[in-house]
Amino acid sequence: MNKLEEFLQEIKKQKKSEKISTKQVISYYGVAKRGWRVIENVNSWLEKYELEMKPPLDRTNFYGSVEISLKPTIQSNGELKKAKYVDVIPRLNIIKSSDLNCPDNIYGLVSVRKETSITEAITLMIKHNYSQLPILSGSKEAFGLVSWKSIGMALALGKKCEFVKDCYESVEVLNYDEPLFKAVKIILDKEVVLVKDSKKDISGIVTATDIGEQFLILSEPFLLIEQIENLIRQILDDKLTLDDINTVLDLEKYNKEIRHLSDLTFGHYVRIIENENLFKKLEIKIDRVILQKMLTDVNITRNEVMHFNPEEMEENKLLKLRQTLDFLQAIVEHK
């Protein structure tokens, strides 16, 4: 039995709720990140043991936490509650700073009140190396934002700036489950937004810099794989005939006309390297089996990347992509 399923079974047996980090849930499952199959299986186990997870696994912040508890047998409409689909839309909660009150953050969301002195606010910004701080009227209500920009503007206009309420700016608040690409437009326009969690508490602050870092996380695997494919084509270029290529094609399943190496799939590149006769035609003095293994690993990762999982790729897989890229660059440079 899977470790996560055992954990859920114990919650059912003890009849008490448990709060656990999202990453721990995924770790108990035995993987490093969420995918549609993981979410589907977890939802199935929750249903099996009559439990509910709040927020749902497909909506919770990756760096946040969930609460698992017994669910009511009957809902208000008299019907059993059952998940009908898995949400595959990337949402704002994949940004780490969208939930600074998560167990992994030692300080939590650093904020001030409108009566806080500007000296204290400045001291906090220097201490944490922040450009701005949220001004909260309560856990669920934002008064505004105090920042180096708002302070500088107030002073430039000759305003008295004794408390943060004297030199603040307005701020937009988004829900944690706001679709990521919709949120991006707002954040790039406003430069910074606050985020509410599933309980409607102000939980985090997301800046344009956070968005840039997240898209670097998303784009690096794509860029590495694209460069790897281009290098493979350079290695194969002018070395193989159409008849050679046909030996690795499954003609019953692959009826696409081949005019260029780019018409082949990555799996075909792997099969070319697997073929000892074709590999000899490439005239590269390296071990075929090692190269084959490297490209097989890249192909597995490539298939995962093309399903667009917006969470950060495991470091070991990124390392293998970078290693393969460097390896192929060395081959091409010494051809």
C-alpha positions as CSV (number, residue, x, y, z in Angstrom):
1,M,0.0,0.0,0.0
2,N,1.3,3.5,-0.9
3,K,2.6,5.5,2.1
4,L,0.1,8.3,1.4
5,E,-2.8,5.9,1.3
6,E,-1.7,4.5,4.6
7,F,-1.6,8.0,6.0
8,L,-5.2,8.7,4.8
9,Q,-6.3,5.3,6.2
10,E,-4.9,6.3,9.6
11,I,-6.8,9.7,9.5
12,K,-10.0,7.8,8.8
13,K,-9.3,5.4,11.7
14,Q,-8.4,8.1,14.2
15,K,-11.4,10.3,13.0
16,K,-9.4,13.5,13.4
17,S,-8.2,16.1,11.0
18,E,-4.5,16.5,10.1
19,K,-2.7,19.5,8.7
20,I,0.2,18.6,6.4
21,S,2.4,20.5,3.9
22,T,1.6,20.0,0.2
23,K,5.2,18.9,-0.4
24,Q,4.8,16.2,2.3
25,V,1.6,14.9,0.6
26,I,3.5,14.6,-2.7
27,S,6.5,13.0,-0.9
28,Y,4.2,10.4,0.8
29,Y,2.8,9.6,-2.7
30,G,6.4,8.9,-3.8
31,V,6.9,11.6,-6.4
32,A,8.5,15.1,-6.5
33,K,5.6,17.1,-8.1
34,R,1.9,17.0,-8.9
35,G,0.6,15.6,-12.1
36,W,-2.9,14.9,-13.3
37,R,-2.5,11.2,-12.5
38,V,-1.2,11.9,-9.0
39,I,-4.1,14.3,-8.3
40,E,-6.6,11.8,-9.7
41,N,-5.3,8.9,-7.5
42,V,-5.2,11.1,-4.4
43,N,-8.8,12.2,-5.0
44,S,-9.8,8.6,-5.5
45,W,-8.2,7.6,-2.1
46,L,-9.9,10.5,-0.4
47,E,-13.2,9.3,-1.7
48,K,-12.4,5.7,-0.7
49,Y,-11.8,6.7,2.9
50,E,-14.5,9.3,3.0
51,L,-12.1,12.2,3.6
52,E,-11.8,15.7,2.2
53,M,-8.7,17.9,1.5
54,K,-8.9,21.6,1.8
55,P,-7.7,23.3,-0.3
56,P,-7.9,20.5,-2.9
57,L,-4.5,19.1,-4.0
58,D,-4.9,20.7,-7.5
59,R,-5.6,24.1,-6.0
60,T,-3.3,24.4,-3.0
61,N,0.0,26.3,-3.0
62,F,2.8,23.9,-3.7
63,Y,4.8,25.5,-0.8
64,G,1.7,25.7,1.5
65,S,-0.3,23.1,3.4
66,V,-3.6,21.3,3.3
67,E,-6.0,20.0,6.0
68,I,-7.4,16.5,5.6
69,S,-10.5,15.5,7.6
70,L,-13.5,13.3,7.6
71,K,-16.1,14.7,5.2
72,P,-19.8,15.0,5.9
73,T,-21.6,11.9,4.5
74,I,-24.4,14.0,3.1
75,Q,-24.1,17.5,1.6
76,S,-26.6,20.3,1.9
77,N,-28.2,19.3,-1.4
78,G,-28.7,15.8,-0.2
79,E,-26.1,14.3,-2.6
80,L,-22.7,12.8,-2.0
81,K,-19.9,15.1,-2.8
82,K,-17.6,13.8,-5.5
83,A,-14.9,15.4,-7.5
84,K,-15.8,15.4,-11.2
85,Y,-12.6,16.6,-12.8
86,V,-9.0,17.5,-12.2
87,D,-8.1,21.2,-12.5
88,V,-5.1,21.5,-14.9
89,I,-5.1,25.3,-15.2
90,P,-1.9,26.8,-13.7
91,R,-2.9,29.2,-11.0
92,L,-1.3,31.9,-8.9
93,N,-0.7,29.6,-6.0
94,I,2.2,28.0,-7.8
95,I,4.2,31.1,-7.0
96,K,6.0,30.5,-3.7
97,S,5.5,34.0,-2.3
98,S,1.7,33.7,-2.7
99,D,1.6,31.9,0.7
100,L,4.3,33.2,3.0
101,N,2.5,31.8,6.0
102,C,3.4,28.3,4.9
103,P,5.4,26.0,7.3
104,D,8.6,26.5,5.2
105,N,8.7,30.3,5.8
106,I,10.2,31.2,9.2
107,Y,9.0,34.8,9.2
108,G,5.5,34.4,7.6
109,L,4.0,37.4,5.8
110,V,5.8,40.5,7.1
111,S,3.2,43.3,7.3
112,V,2.5,46.6,9.1
113,R,-0.6,48.5,10.2
114,K,-1.5,52.0,9.1
115,E,-0.5,53.4,12.5
116,T,3.0,51.8,12.2
117,S,5.8,54.5,12.2
118,I,7.6,55.0,8.9
119,T,10.9,54.3,10.8
120,E,9.7,50.9,11.8
121,A,8.5,50.1,8.3
122,I,11.8,51.2,6.7
123,T,13.7,49.1,9.3
124,L,11.6,46.0,8.4
125,M,12.2,46.6,4.7
126,I,15.9,46.9,5.2
127,K,16.0,43.8,7.5
128,H,14.2,41.6,5.0
129,N,15.5,43.3,1.9
130,Y,12.0,44.0,0.7
131,S,10.9,46.8,-1.6
132,Q,7.5,47.1,-0.1
133,L,5.3,45.9,2.8
134,P,1.5,45.2,2.9
135,I,-0.5,47.4,5.3
136,L,-3.2,45.2,6.8
137,S,-6.3,46.3,8.8
138,G,-6.8,42.6,9.8
139,S,-6.0,39.2,8.5
140,K,-8.5,39.5,5.7
141,E,-8.4,43.2,4.8
142,A,-5.6,45.2,3.1
143,F,-5.4,48.9,3.7
144,G,-2.7,49.4,1.1
145,L,1.1,49.1,0.5
146,V,4.0,51.1,1.8
147,S,7.1,51.0,-0.4
148,W,10.3,52.8,-1.2
149,K,8.4,54.3,-4.2
150,S,5.5,55.5,-2.1
151,I,7.8,57.0,0.5
152,G,9.9,58.7,-2.1
153,M,6.9,60.1,-3.9
154,A,5.4,61.4,-0.6
155,L,8.6,63.1,0.4
156,A,9.1,64.6,-3.1
157,L,5.6,66.2,-2.9
158,G,6.5,67.7,0.5
159,K,4.1,65.5,2.5
160,K,4.7,64.7,6.1
161,C,5.6,61.1,6.3
162,E,5.5,60.0,10.0
163,F,3.3,56.9,9.8
164,V,2.7,54.5,6.9
165,K,-0.8,55.9,6.4
166,D,0.9,59.2,5.4
167,C,2.7,57.7,2.5
168,Y,1.0,54.6,1.2
169,E,-0.3,53.4,-2.2
170,S,-3.3,51.3,-3.1
171,V,-2.9,47.6,-3.8
172,E,-4.9,45.0,-5.7
173,V,-5.7,41.7,-4.0
174,L,-6.1,38.5,-5.9
175,N,-7.3,35.0,-4.9
176,Y,-4.8,32.2,-4.6
177,D,-6.6,30.3,-7.3
178,E,-6.6,33.1,-9.9
179,P,-5.5,31.6,-13.3
180,L,-1.8,32.3,-13.6
181,F,-1.8,33.8,-17.1
182,K,-4.7,36.2,-16.1
183,A,-2.8,37.2,-13.0
184,V,0.4,37.8,-14.9
185,K,-1.2,40.7,-16.8
186,I,-2.4,42.3,-13.6
187,I,0.9,41.9,-11.8
188,L,2.9,43.3,-14.7
189,D,0.6,46.3,-14.8
190,K,0.5,46.9,-11.0
191,E,4.0,45.6,-10.3
192,V,2.8,43.9,-7.1
193,V,-0.3,42.3,-5.7
194,L,-1.4,40.7,-2.5
195,V,-2.9,37.2,-2.4
196,K,-5.7,35.7,-0.3
197,D,-5.6,32.0,0.6
198,S,-8.5,29.6,0.7
199,K,-9.7,31.0,4.0
200,K,-9.7,34.5,2.6
201,D,-6.7,35.6,4.8
202,I,-4.0,37.7,3.2
203,S,-1.3,35.2,2.8
204,G,1.3,36.5,0.4
205,I,2.7,39.2,-1.9
206,V,3.6,38.5,-5.6
207,T,5.8,40.9,-7.6
208,A,6.8,41.2,-11.2
209,T,10.2,39.7,-10.2
210,D,8.4,36.6,-8.8
211,I,6.6,36.2,-12.1
212,G,9.9,36.5,-14.0
213,E,11.5,33.8,-11.8
214,Q,8.5,31.5,-12.2
215,F,8.6,31.8,-16.0
216,L,12.3,31.1,-15.9
217,I,11.5,27.9,-14.0
218,L,8.9,27.1,-16.6
219,S,10.9,27.9,-19.7
220,E,14.4,26.5,-18.9
221,P,13.4,22.8,-19.5
222,F,11.9,23.8,-22.9
223,L,14.9,25.8,-23.9
224,L,17.3,23.0,-22.9
225,I,15.4,20.4,-24.8
226,E,15.2,22.6,-27.9
227,Q,18.9,23.1,-27.9
228,I,19.5,19.4,-27.4
229,E,17.3,18.5,-30.4
230,N,19.1,21.1,-32.6
231,L,22.5,19.6,-31.6
232,I,21.3,16.1,-32.4
233,R,20.2,17.2,-35.9
234,Q,23.7,18.8,-36.4
235,I,25.3,15.4,-35.5
236,L,22.9,13.5,-37.9
237,D,23.0,16.0,-40.7
238,D,24.3,14.6,-44.0
239,K,25.2,11.3,-42.4
240,L,22.0,9.3,-43.1
241,T,20.0,8.6,-46.2
242,L,16.2,8.4,-46.4
243,D,16.5,4.6,-46.5
244,D,18.6,4.7,-43.3
245,I,15.9,6.7,-41.6
246,N,13.1,4.4,-42.7
247,T,14.8,1.5,-40.8
248,V,13.9,3.2,-37.5
249,L,10.4,4.4,-38.5
250,D,7.3,2.4,-37.6
251,L,5.7,2.9,-41.0
252,E,2.3,1.5,-39.8
253,K,2.0,4.2,-37.1
254,Y,4.1,7.0,-38.7
255,N,2.9,7.9,-42.1
256,K,4.2,11.5,-42.1
257,E,6.3,12.5,-45.1
258,I,10.0,12.8,-44.1
259,R,11.7,15.8,-45.8
260,H,14.0,17.0,-43.0
261,L,15.5,15.7,-39.8
262,S,13.1,17.9,-37.9
263,D,10.3,15.8,-39.2
264,L,11.5,13.0,-36.9
265,T,10.4,12.6,-33.3
266,F,12.9,12.6,-30.4
267,G,12.1,8.9,-30.1
268,H,13.4,8.3,-33.6
269,Y,16.6,10.0,-32.7
270,V,17.0,7.6,-29.8
271,R,16.3,4.6,-32.1
272,I,18.9,5.9,-34.6
273,I,21.5,5.8,-31.8
274,E,20.3,2.4,-30.7
275,N,21.0,1.0,-34.2
276,E,24.7,0.0,-34.3
277,N,25.0,0.3,-38.1
278,L,23.5,3.7,-38.2
279,F,25.6,4.9,-35.3
280,K,28.8,3.9,-37.1
281,K,27.7,6.2,-40.0
282,L,27.8,9.2,-37.6
283,E,31.5,8.8,-37.2
284,I,31.7,10.0,-33.6
285,K,34.2,8.4,-31.3
286,I,32.0,8.0,-28.2
287,D,30.4,5.1,-26.4
288,R,27.0,4.4,-28.1
289,V,25.3,2.9,-25.1
290,I,26.1,5.8,-22.8
291,L,24.8,8.3,-25.4
292,Q,21.7,6.1,-25.9
293,K,21.0,6.1,-22.2
294,M,21.4,9.9,-22.0
295,L,19.0,10.5,-24.8
296,T,16.5,8.0,-23.5
297,D,16.4,10.0,-20.2
298,V,16.0,13.2,-22.1
299,N,13.1,11.7,-24.0
300,I,11.3,10.7,-20.8
301,T,11.8,14.2,-19.4
302,R,10.7,15.7,-22.7
303,N,7.4,13.9,-22.6
304,E,6.7,15.2,-19.1
305,V,7.6,18.8,-20.1
306,M,5.4,18.7,-23.1
307,H,2.4,18.0,-20.8
308,F,3.2,21.4,-19.3
309,N,3.4,21.0,-15.6
310,P,3.9,24.5,-14.2
311,E,5.8,23.4,-11.1
312,E,9.5,23.5,-10.7
313,M,11.3,20.5,-12.3
314,E,13.3,18.3,-10.0
315,E,16.9,19.4,-9.9
316,N,18.3,16.0,-10.8
317,K,16.3,16.1,-14.1
318,L,17.5,19.6,-14.9
319,L,21.0,18.5,-14.2
320,K,20.7,15.7,-16.7
321,L,19.4,18.0,-19.3
322,R,22.2,20.5,-18.8
323,Q,24.8,17.6,-18.7
324,T,23.4,16.2,-22.0
325,L,23.5,19.7,-23.6
326,D,27.1,20.2,-22.6
327,F,28.0,16.7,-23.8
328,L,26.4,17.2,-27.3
329,Q,28.0,20.7,-27.6
330,A,31.4,19.2,-27.1
331,I,30.7,16.6,-29.8
332,V,29.6,19.1,-32.3
333,E,32.5,21.5,-31.6
334,H,35.0,18.6,-32.3
335,K,33.3,17.1,-35.3
